[in-house]
Amino acid sequence: MKFFFIFLIKKYIQISPKKYRGRCVFTPSCSMYSLEAFKKYGTIGGVYLTLSRLKRCTSRNSGEDLVPDKLNFYLPKWLRYI
């Protein structure tokens, strides 16, 4: 399942309009952040981190925001790499 989301994110990066590239207030951009989150934490962790990042995406927040080393919620080990 995580490979499907990774595929969708990569296709989004390829076809996204050029006028929107480089306008993200965070470093790395939201699409690169979600790509890394899915690769690192699987489907459930990737969805959680991507949605929490999109919730924080406002003009008041900016700067470097990297994928955390540990998740803030309990995720059983067998669910991490679905």
C-alpha positions, -999 to 999 in steps of 0.1 A, spaced: 0 0 0 28 24 8 42 19 -27 9 31 -42 12 64 -22 48 68 -31 39 64 -67 11 90 -65 34 115 -48 61 110 -74 35 115 -102 23 147 -84 58 160 -83 62 154 -120 30 169 -132 25 198 -107 24 232 -124 58 250 -125 42 282 -111 37 264 -77 71 250 -74 94 266 -48 65 284 -31 63 261 0 71 279 32 88 248 47 121 231 38 117 204 24 85 209 5 54 191 16 55 166 -12 91 157 -5 83 155 32 54 131 26 75 110 3 102 106 30 75 99 57 60 71 36 94 56 29 104 57 66 71 49 84 49 31 59 12 38 51 -2 47 85 27 67 98 31 84 64 -6 95 63 -4 107 99 27 128 93 15 141 60 -18 153 73 -2 169 104 23 187 81 -5 200 59 -24 212 89 7 233 99 11 247 65 3 284 70 21 316 64 28 320 101 49 288 101 81 285 81 116 272 81 131 237 83 107 209 92 122 175 88 105 141 93 109 131 130 131 102 141 103 89 163 65 91 159 46 109 186 19 83 189 20 46 196 22 25 164 26 -13 168 58 -26 151 38 -48 127 19 -18 114 49 4 106 57 -11 72 24 -19 57 
